[in-house]
Amino acid sequence: MALQIGIVGLPNVGKSTLFNALTSSKQAASANFPFCTIDPNVGVVEVPDQRLDQLVEIVKPQRRIPTAIEFVDIAGLVKGASQGEGLGNKFLAHIRQCDAVAQVVRVFDDPNVVHVHGKVDPAGDIEVIHSELILADLSTVEKRLAKAQSEAKSGNPKAKAYADMVARLKLHLEQGKLARDFDRNDEEASGLRELHLLTDKEFLYVANVDEESAANWNEAQLRELLKLQPRDEVIPISAQIEEEVSQLGPEDAKAFLQDLGLKEPGLFALIRSAYHALGLMTYFTAGVQEVRAWTVKRGATAPEAAGVIHTDFQKGFIAADVIGFDDFVACGGEQGAREKGKLRSEGKQYVMKDGDVVHFKFNV
C-alpha cells in the first residue's frame, strides 16, 4: 500500500495545478473559477532516492522497484463545506484514509487569478480549512459519542472509559482545536485512530509562491505569515514552475531549475517533509531478480520491517542479514560485504536503520 497524502485547499490556490505537476499528468482540470475539480483525482508518484539507483548499478537486477506516494486531490473547500457548501465536502471521505494532509495555501498575488474570498490572506485561508475539517470531525465524533454512551450503560469499564474519552474529544473540537492536539494515553490513541479524524493527521503546508520567491524564501518569515506551529512542516513551491518542469525532459528540467536558482523540483522537498512528519524511512532488498525500496516507520524492528513485505515474513521471522547502505556500496555488493565482515545477522530486537540493505530469513 503506497503512502497516501490528501491535497486540500480553497478554490483557486493552485491545488490542481500542483497536483498535475506532482504527478506529471493532466488528470486534474485547472481553470480560473471555483470547483473545477469535480471528482477526486489520484496520482501515484515514485519516491526519488539516488540510493536505489546506486544499488541497481551494483546488482544489475531484472527489475527496479521504487517506493511510492499516492496523492489524492479533492475539490476546493469553502466556508460551510462541512454543512454542504461547495463540492469539497462530498470528497472529504476520500482523504480520511490518507496518512497526511497537504494544505495548499496561496501566497502569490495575481490580480488575474480570482481569490474566493476577494483577497490573498494565507493565514486566514488556513483558518477556514481548519474550521471546516474540525466541523467535519465534530460530526463524526457526535455520531460515535451517541453509540459509545449507549454501550457504556452496560457497565463495562472499558466502554465507559471510551465514552468519556469521546466526550472530552467532542468538547476539544467544539473549542476549535485540532484533534491532533488532543491529549491521549496509549489506549485512547488506539480508539482515536479508529475514528479516522481529518484533523488527527499530520499537516504539511504547501505555500504556493511566485517564481521569484521559490528560490529566495525566508522560512521564519513564511512561518510567521502562515501562523504555523513549530511542529508544522512548510514547503514553499511555485506550482507554475512545477508544472513547467513536469513538461520537460530530465536534462532540460535540471537546466531550467538551475536557471531559476533551484536545486531540485518542489516534489522532492514535499516528499522529504512527508517522510519527516510521519517518522518514515527507507530500507532496501537487493537481489538479481529485483532491487526494491520499502517504507517503514522509524524505530521499526526487523520483524516489523519484514511484515511490510508480507505478514508471513513477520510471523515466521528467524533472522535478518543486514548490510549498511554505505558498506554495501563500498564493498561492491553483498559478496564483498560478506567477505569484509560487513554483513551482520540480526535478530528480532534489531531496530532498522535508514538505508539498510536486508535479506530476511523466515519459516513459512
N, C-alpha and C positions, 0 to 999 in steps of 0.2 A: 504494500500500500504506500503510495507516494505521500510525502509530506504535503498537506493542503494549507494554502493561505487564501483567505477570503479578502477580496478587494472591495472596500466600501468608500463612499464619499457623497457629497452633494452633486447635483447635476452640474455639468459644465466645468468641472475642476480638472479635467484631463484624464479621468479614470479609464475610459475606454481606449483613448489614445495610448495610454501607458500599457494597458493590457495587450493591445495589438503589438506594441513594441517588444514587450517582455516575451511574448510567445511567437514573435516573428510571423504574425498572422494578420488576417483581415477578418477574424471571426466577429469582433465587436464593431458594429457600425459606430461611427463618430460623427456628430453634427452639432451645429451651434444652437441646439434647443434641448430642453429637459426631456428626460425619459426616452432617450434614443436607444438605450439598451432594453429591449423588450423581454428577452429570455436570458437566464443566467448563462454566461459563457465559461467554458472550462478549457484551459490550455496547460499542457504538460511541458515543462522546461527542464533540460539537462542541467544538473548542478556542475558548474565549471570547477575542475580540480586538476591542476597540472600533474599532481602525483599519479593520477590514474594513467595519464599518457606516458609518464616515465616507466611505470610498471609494464605497460603494453610494449614499450620499446625493448625492454629487457626480456620479457617472457615470450613475446610474439604469439599471443593466443589466437584462436579462431574467432573469438568474439570479444568485444569491448563493451561492457555494460555499466554506464554511469548510474548514480542515484539520481532521483528526480524530485522536482517540486511541482505541485499542481496548483495553478492559480484559478480561483473561482470569482468571476466578475458579475456583480448584480446591478440592477438598475439603480440610478441615483436616488438617495434618500432625501426627503424634505421634512420640514416640521409637520408633525401629525402622521408620519409614516406608520407609527405603531397603532394608530386608530384607523388606518386605511387610506391615508392621503398618498397620492403618487403611486408609483409602481414598485418601488423598492421593498415595501412592506411584504409584498407577495413572495419575495425571494429570500427573506431572511432565513428561512428554514434551510436553504442551500448552504449557508455558512455556519450553521450550528455544529456541524461535524468537523469544521476546519480546525487546524491546530493553532492558528494565529490569525489575527485580523490586521490587514494593512489598510490604514485610512489615508486616502489621497487627499491632500489639502492644497488648495490653490494659494500660492504666494505671489505668482506673477500678476502684473496689472496690464490688461489689454482691453481698451475700450471697444474693440471689435468682437470680443467674446463676452457675452452677457453673463452676469452672475445672478443666480436665482434669487438672492436677497438684495440685489441692487448695488452692492459694494464688496470689495475684497477685504475680508476680515477672517483670516485663518484661525485665530483662537476662537472666534465666535462660531465658525463652521464646526470646529471640533466639539464645541459645547452642544451644538444642535445634534450632531451624530451620537454623542454620548447619551444625551437625553432620550433619543428615540430608541437606542439599544437598551437603555435601562428600563424604559416603559415596556418594551417587548419582553424583557426578562421578568419584569414585575407580573405581567400577565401569566407567564409560565409558572412562577412561584405561587401566585394566588391559587391557581388550579391545583397545584401539588399540595398546598397547605390544607385545603379542604379535605383531601384524601388522607393526608398524614394525621390530621386531628381526629378523623374518624377511626383510623387504625389504632391511634393511641388510647382510645376508650377501652381497648381490650385489657389494658393494664400492663402490657409488655413494656419493660423498662427501655428497651432499645427503640421501640416505636414512639414512646413518649419523648425520649431524647431527640429523636429525629424531628418530631413535630415542633419541639421547642427551637431547634436549630433553624428550621424553615421559617418559623415566626420571626426569629431575630433577623434572618436574611431579608424577609419582606420589609421590616422596619428600616433596615440598612438601605435598601433600594429606594424606599419612599423618601429617604433623606437626600436622594440624588447622588448616591455613591455607587461606584462600580463594584460589581460582585468580587472582582479580583482583590479588592481592598478589605474584604470581609474576613475577620479573624476566625480561624477554624483549627480544630485539632485534627489528628490523622484520620480518625473515624469520620468526622464531619466532612473532611476533604473528599473522602470517597463518596459520600452521599451527594455532595455538591457537584462532583464531576458527572454524576448520572443525570443531572438536570440539563447539561449542555448549554449553560448560560452564555450568551454572547459577550457579556462584559466580564466573564471569568477567564477570558483568553488573554494571551499576551498581545499587546498592541504595538504595531510598527507604524510610524508616522512618515509618510512619503510626501515631502514638501515639493510640490511641482513649481520649480523656479524657472526664470527666464534663462536664455543661453549664457548670458554674461555671468550670472550668479552661480551657474553649475560648477565652474572651476574655481571660483573665488567666494566661498561662503564662510561665514564665521559661526561655528557651532553654538557658542554661548549666546550670540545674538538671535540665532534661529530658534533655539530652545526657549529663550525669553519671549520671542514673538508669538510662539505657539503655546506658551504657558505649560510646558511639559514637566512631568515629574522626573527625578533623577533616573529612575528605572526605565523610562521610556526610550525606545530606540527611534532616532530620527535619521532619515536618509534623504538628502536633497537630490532631486532628479529633475532634469528637464525632459518632460515627456516628448517634446518636439524633437530634441536631439536623439532620444532613444528611438523614436520612430524612424528618423533618417538613418541611423546606424543599422537598424534591422533590415534595411533595404540594400545594404552594401555587402560586398564580399569581405572575408576576414582581413585581408591586407588593406583594402580601401577603408574599412571601418577603423582599423588601427590608426591609419594616417589621418583620417578625419578627426578622431578623438584627440590625437596629438596636436593638431592644429588649434583645437579648442582649449588645449591645456589640461585635458583629462587623461588619466592613466588607463581607465577601463570603463566599460559600459556600466550604467547605474544598476543594471540587473545583478551584477556581481556583488555590489555593496548591499543590495537588498537581501540577497540570499545569505550573505555573511551575517547580517543583522538578525535574520530569522533564526539561523543556527545559534547565534549567541543568546537571543532572547529565550529560546526554547531549551537551551542547555544541550545542544546536539553536537555530535562529532561523527567522523567517518572512519571506518576500518575497511580493509580490503581482503578479498580472497583472490589468489593468483595461481592459475594452472594453465596447461596447454589448451584446454577447451575454452576457458574464458577468464578474463580478469574483470573483477566486478567490485564496485563501491557499495557499501552498506551504511545506512544511517542508524545510529543508536544514541541513547541518552548518555551524557557524561556520567561516569560513575557506574556504568553497566558492568556486571560481571561477565566472565567468559560464557557461562551457560545462557545468560540473558541475551548476549550478542548472538549466540548460536540460534536462539529462538527466533531472531529476526529472519533468518533464512528459512527455518521450518520448526514448528513446535516440537517435532520428534527429536530434533537435534538437541533441544534444551532438556527434554525429558530423559533422553538416553546419554547425556553428556558424560564423557570419560575424561578427556583432556583436550588441550589446545596447543598446537605447535605455533609459537609466536615469534615473529621477526619484526623488529622495529623498522619503520619505513626507511630511515637513513641507512641502517645496516643492510637492508635488502638491496638498496641501490649501490652502496659502496662495495658490496661483495658480489655484485653482478647477478643476483638471484638467489633462489633457495639453496641450491647445492653449495654455492660459495659461502653462504651464511652458515650452513651446517658444518662445513669444513673448518671455518674460522671460529666455531663455538658461539655464533651469534643467534642460533635458533634455540629457543627455550621451550620446554614442556611445562605448561601451566595448568593448574587445577581449577576447581570450582570457585575458589575465593579470589582468583585473579581479576583485578579491575582493569578493563580495557583502556588503552591509550590511543589518542587520536593518531591515525596513520598506521596502526598495527596491521601487519600482513599475517593472516591467520589460516591455519588448516585445522578444522575441528575433527576430533575422534569421538564416535558415539556408538551406542548399541541401538539397533532397530527395535 
